[in-house]
Amino acid sequence: MGLLHFGMIRGTRLDLSLLDSPGTQLTSTGLLDKLSVVINDGQWNWPLITDIACLQITYMLPPIMEGPDRISWKSKDGSFNTSTAYDLFHPPGPKVAWSSLLTGPFKIPKNCFILWLAIMGRLSTLDKPWLHHVGGNCILCQDGLTETHDHLFFSCSFSRRCFAIIRQQIPLPWPHRDWQHGVQWASSRWRGKHVVNAAFRSLLASIVYHIWKERNARRFQQHSRPPSVGRLVVEEIRQRIMSIPLRHSVSSIGLYRLWKILGLSRGLLNDLFVLSSPFLH
């Protein structure tokens, strides 16, 4: 059974639109039937309609005037594209503040994916009802505490030691609240295009990724690493920063110094001095 949805009348053409919700059933035509099935001798020829609201809609339709039929898609220019088609079936939701944590020039896709799952609470932690038979204690700290998102990030003694090792190398601020409050704090503090904030966002994603990776390695492979894995996290982001060319600015110099990338910071500082020297102009 097909659904024909009431659209907008524009001039001499009927703009039939697929709506978010099922809409009102006016005809029992097939999905592949054309508009001509409700037209006979140049006039509207609707089948039997019992719903009063639908009947009123059919009376509102103007007579069909002479002119070629045209197909119009509900977009700015009236042409079809896959983006608008996707939005019709999957309307975009409200923008969330934490979306900024997944953006920036230093983002690493696999890290951002795990961070996204962690923010949504979708990682398969053992507090999920369907995993109760496995045993719900955290395998990282083995303190007999339930494995939850709040525990892993960052109440677990293992993740806290990782965090401490990272902060010995990079002065990463963190409120040490529960996970969701920490996400809200980071979303507000590290937003924008400043390269230092972008590096902090990428660092957070890397921490979450490697903690979750360590958890899986211990649970499924019986292989463990010490909390010094935090050094691997710092080195991963340092290498990422070095792989992205940045324009010469005070911000980029500050970023290189913060991450102890001294060769690049000195080179940029020398270039800035040459460009700003009054004796060279």
Protein Blocks (a to p, Z undefined) as FASTA:
>chain_A
ZZddddddehjaccddddfbnbjafbfcdfkbcfklmggehiacddddfbfklmmmmmmp
ccddedddddddddfkopacfklmmmmmmccddddfklmmmgcjkbcfklmmmmmmmmno
paccfkbfklmmnopadfklonopacdfklmmocbfklmmmmmmmmmmpccddehiafkl
mmmmmmmmmgcjbfklmmmmmmmmmmmmmmmmmmmmmmmnopacdfklmmmmmmmmmmmm
mmpccdddfklmmmmmmnopaklmmmmmmmmmmmmpmklZZ
